[in-house]
Amino acid sequence: MKLKSTAALILTTLLAGTAAMAQTTAPTPDYTLSYNVGVTSDYRFRGMAQTSTNPALQAGVDFAHKSGFYVGVWGSNVSWIRDYSLATDGALEVDLYGGYKGEISKDFTYDLGVITYQYPGNTAANVSATAVNANTTEVYGALTYSIVTAKYSQSTGNFVANANSSNSRYFEVAATFDLGSGFTLTPHVGRQTIPNVTNNAGDYTDYALTLGKDFGNGLSASLAAVGTNANKTFYTDSKNKFLGDDALVVGVKYSF
């Protein structure tokens, strides 16, 4: 009986070990490839309407390596190049970006990278002798501590069709509060400066308060109150729409 009990104990131990091994978390993959597609009632970039307050369809692809390096591409329809800059072509925005994310200490991370905003076929440079191509490239750096992120971006050349606007700067701070049940609340404030604009008319502060909801299985939605203190004359388009006006923006996105 004692031998049977010992054998049973060994068998039980082996089975328990096998079960534990089966439940071990799978190793971190070398990289991840993710996709997203969404729609928004009003595409806003730094508080400014990119579709003259009309809806936009958006999609992107992201590659992230476990070392911290990442690259991605994202696109959206836009209308500001024609409505604001009076160009004849330029209805698409394609963003190409890449960078490196790392950890300084527990709950303290950084993100360094470069992004180029491309507007294929845009004719903004043909509007006048002083106009320039809308394509823009920026370098950026961000620090995140716990729920707060501070980010600085600077253009390496002209900024979104503004002539002599190299070294335009944008500084932003945001925080993400977990409300539970898939809800988050994110306040945000940013400051855009564009050099060599008469009376600094291109400089402004933007602000937003976004309520997000994660429904699970990759589906999420957001409701954002956005606005700016931008110069109304400078940022009003040819349709007499003030691009920096206060608005409520609704968005839905599916990630997979």
C-alpha positions, 0 to 999 in steps of 0.5 A, a space after each residue: 500500500 505504501 508503494 502504491 501511495 508513493 507512486 500515486 504521489 509521484 504521478 500527481 506531482 508529474 501531472 501538476 508540473 505538466 499542467 503548470 508548464 501548459 499554463 506558462 505564458 507564451 514568450 514575448 514575440 520578436 515583433 507585432 504587426 497591428 492594423 486599425 481602421 476608423 471614422 471620425 465626425 471631424 478630423 482634428 490635428 492639433 485642434 485644427 479641422 483637417 476636413 473643414 469639420 466634415 467626416 473622415 475615414 482613416 486607417 493605419 498599420 504599425 510594426 513594433 519590435 520587442 527591442 523598442 523600435 517601431 515604424 508605421 503608416 497612417 492615412 486619412 482624407 483631408 480637404 484643408 489643402 484645397 479649402 484653406 490653401 486654395 490648391 487644386 489638388 491634395 485630398 489625402 494625408 499619408 503619415 510615415 513614422 518611425 522611432 524608438 521607445 524605451 524605459 528609464 525606470 518603472 513607470 517612466 518611459 521615453 519615445 523618440 522618432 520622426 514623422 513625415 506628413 505627406 499629401 500626395 499630388 498636392 499643389 499648394 506650392 502653385 497657389 502663389 509665388 510665396 506658397 510652399 508644398 504642404 508636405 511636412 517632416 517633424 522630429 519628436 520626443 516624448 516622456 511619460 510618467 505614470 499617466 502623464 505624457 509630455 511631447 515636443 515636436 519640431 519641423 525640419 522644414 516648412 510646416 504645412 504649406 507655410 512659407 519660411 516656417 522651418 523649426 515650427 514647434 509644438 509642445 503638448 501635455 496629456 494625461 489618461 485617467 482610467 475610469 473603470 469599465 473600459 472608460 478613460 478620460 484624457 485632458 490635453 493641451 498643446 501650443 503651436 508656434 509658426 515662425 515668420 508669420 506676421 504678428 504671430 498670427 499662426 501661433 495658438 493654444 489648443 485644448 481637448 477633453 476626450 472620453 474613450 470607451 474600449 468595448 473589447 475585441 479591438 473596438 473602441 469609441 471616443 467623444 472629444 470636446 476640442 477647441 483653440 484660441 487661434 486667430 480667426 482671420 488667419 485660420 478661416 478657410 475659403 468656405 468661411 469656416 473657422 478651422 479652430 472653432 470649438 467642436 464635439 468630435 465623435 470617433 469609432 475605431 477597430 484595431 486588429 
